[in-house]
Amino acid sequence: MARCSNGLLGLLNACVLVLAVVALGGGAWLSHRASTTDCERFLERPVIALGVLLLLLSLAGLAGALCRASCVLWLYLLALFILIVLLFAFTVFAFVVTNRGAGWVVSGRGYKEYRLGDYSTWLQRRVENAQNWAKIRSCLQDGKVCQKLGARKETLSQFVNSNLSPIQSGCCKPPTGCNFTYQSETVWTKPTGFNGTDDPDCNTWSNDQTALCYDCMACKAGVLANLKNDWKKIATVNIIFLVFLIIVYSVGCCAFRNNRRDNSYPAWK
């Protein structure tokens, strides 16, 4: 039984070790490219930190399982337990903060529009922070989301019936309520004598392709709508990963118990 549990734990940690190498490789690739974009620089540290964490855990698990080092295995199980608790807390938190917020259907349009106030206060504060938004704005520009939208060269009829993503709807065009005249997907003409409206986004809009509506409230809401969808997917993956970690933790506890038993009562040859 001891050999079985230790062998299985070693196999599971070998899989984790492979994941750690992949994460570190991804982090090194981002680090190499980080000098070009703020977006990639923003992702670099979390990916490398995840890779290092998985590497240390897998090595500790392999050492504890294959060498039957009870002390190392105890530290491994403690770290794994903390990771499970943190991952569970993050998963619950992700579902809570993304529970609110949905797009608004616009009459005669195939796309939805988004309002910042519909989302949780915690998320709103993240995008309203100037430093955070500067990084997000850089990511949007680096991703060329609006540039790709503008390359479609659609007619007004085609555009209003298209299914825009939340970011395209919020960042690449002015809100429908502004009543601007369509020239192209990312070029809109303000009515003659336009002096502003109750919607500040109408005043923020610019035909400058480096500005557009990147600083609009609608753009921030579109980012949160996209983030909400991504976090829901991440939370689902986290649940699967949690189940895997709980299985590893259970096998590790079994191996630890068997190692202690073997050390206390060594087999006579």
N, C-alpha and C positions, 0 to 999 in steps of 0.2 A: 504493500500500500504506500509506503514511504517513497519507494522508487517511482511509483506511478504518479503520485502527486508532484514530486520534484521534477520529473520528466515533463509532465504537462505544463507546469509553471515555467520551465525553461523554454518550451516551445512557444508558449504565449508571449513571453518576453522577447523571444527572437523576432516575432512579428512586430512587436512594439519598437524594437531596435531598427528594423527596416523602415518603419514610419518615421523614426527620429532622423535617420540618414536622409530620407527624402525631404523632410522639413528643413534640415540644415542646408541641404543642397539648394532648396528654393530660396532660403534666406541669403545664401551666398550669392545667388544669381541676382536677387533684388539689390543686394549691397553693391554689386558690380554696376548695376544700372541706376542706382539711387542718385548719382550725380546729375542725371538727366531730368528727373521729374520729382516733384514734392510728393506726389501720390505714392510712388514706389518707395520713397524714403519713409513715408508714414507707415507702410506695411512691413518694412524690413525688420524692425526690432521685435514686434510680436511673433513673427514667424521664426526668427532665430531663437527667441526665448522659449517658444513651444518645442523646438527641436532639441535644445539643451535639456529641458525638463524631461522630455521623453527618453533622451539618451541616458541621463543619470538614473532614471527609474528602471529602464530596461537592464542596464549594467548591474544595478543593485539586485534586481530580481534574478538575473542569471547567476550572479555570484552566490546569492543566498540559496538558490535551488540546486545548482550543480556542485557547489563546494560544501553544501549543507552547513553554511555559516549562520547559525541561529541569530546572532547579534545583528548581522547585516540584513537578514530577512525580516527581523523585527522593525528595523528602521525603514525598510522598504514598505512594509505593511502600514506603518504609521503615515508615511508620505502618501501612499496610495489612498488611505482613508481620508486624509485631508483633501486630496485632489477630488475624490468622489463628492465630498461635502460641498466644495467650492463649485464644482461643475453642476451639481444639483441646484445650488443657490442661484447660479447664473441662469440656468434653464428656466427656473420659476420667475426670476426677475425679467427675463426676456419676454415671456408670455404676458407678464403684468404690464410692462411699459409699452408693449405693442398692441394691447387690447383695444385701445381707442384709435379713431382716425380712419376715414374712408373717403374716397373721391366723390365729388358731386357731379351728377349727370347734368350736362349742359344741353338745353333744348336745341335740336337740329344739328348736334355735333356727335361725331363718333367717339370722341375722347371725353375723359373726365377732367375736372379741374380740382385743385386741392387748396385747403385753407390751413394755415399754420396752427390756428387756435383749436383745431379738431384733435390734435395729438397731445400726448401726455406732457405735463409740465417739465418733466425731466428731459425728455427728448427736445422740447422747444429750447430749453436752456443750452443744450449742447450746440445747436445750430445758430443760436443768437450770440454765442460767444465769438468775438471777432477773430481770435486766433484759430479756433476750430474751423470757422467758416472759410478762412483764407486757405486752409489745407483742402477742404472739401471743394472749394471753388477751383483750386488748382487741378484737382482730380477730374472735375467735370470738363475743364478745358483740355487736359491731357487726353481724356477719353474721346474727344472730338464728337460728342453726342450731337450737338447742335449743327456742327459742320456736316455730319452725315445726313441729318434731317434736311438741311438746305440743299444737299446734292440731289434730292429726289426730283426737283423741278416739277412739282405737281400743280395742277390748276386749283383754284379756290374750292371747287366742288369736290375734287379728290381729297384735298387737304382736310376739309371740315368733316369728311366721312372716314378719315383714317383713324386707326386705333393707336394713339400716341402713348408712349410710356409716361409714367408720372414725371420723370425728369424732363422729357421732351415737352410735355404740356406746361410745366411750371417754369422752365428755364429758357426755352428756345422761342417762345412767343409771348405776346402780351395777353393778359386776361381778356376773355371774350367781352366782358362788360365795358372795356375801354372803347369799343366800337372803332378800332383803327381799321384802315383800309389795307387789304391784303395785296402785297406785291410779290412776295415769295414766302417760303416757309419761315425764313428768319429776317424778312424785311417787311415792315408795316408802316404805313403813312398815317400820321396823326391828322385828325380833321382840322380844317381851316379855323383859326381862332381858338384852338384848344388851349384852355387855361388850367387844366388839371381837373381831377375828380376826387370823389371821396376815397377812391382806391389808390393808395400811394404807389402801387405797382405800375399804374399807368404813367406816373411821372418818372418812375425809375427806368422804364423801358428805353432802350437805345438801339438804333440800327447798327451801331458799331459792333462788328462781329466778335470782338473780344469782350464786350460788355453784355449785350442783349438784356436778358432779365436775370442774370446771375445773382444780382443783389436784391431780387424781389422776394417778398414773403412767400409768394406762390412757388418760387424755386426751392426755398427751404422746405416748404410743405411737400413738394415733389420728392425731394431727397429723403424726407422722413417716410413717405409712402413706400419708396423703394427700399429703404432700410427696414421698414416693418416687414415687408415680404421676405427680405433676406434673413432677418432674425428669426422669423417663423421657421424657415428652412433649416437654419443653423440649430435652432432649439430641437427640431425633430432629429437631426443628426446627433445632437448631444444626448438625446434619450437612448439612441442605439449604442453610442459610445459608453454611456453610463452602465447599460446592461453588460457590455463587454468588460468594463472595469470591475463591476461587482462580481462577475464570474472569476476574473483573475484574482480578485481579493479573496474570494472564497477558497479557491485552489491554494492560494498563498497561505491562508490560515491553516488549511489542512497540512500543507508541507511543513509549516512552522511547528505545528503540534507534533507531527511525526518526527521531525528533526530533534526536538526536545526529548521525545520518548527514546529515540535511538541513542542520544548522548547520555541519557540517565541510565539506560539499560543496554549497554553495548552487547552485541551478539557474540557468544563464545564460539571460537573456532575450534 
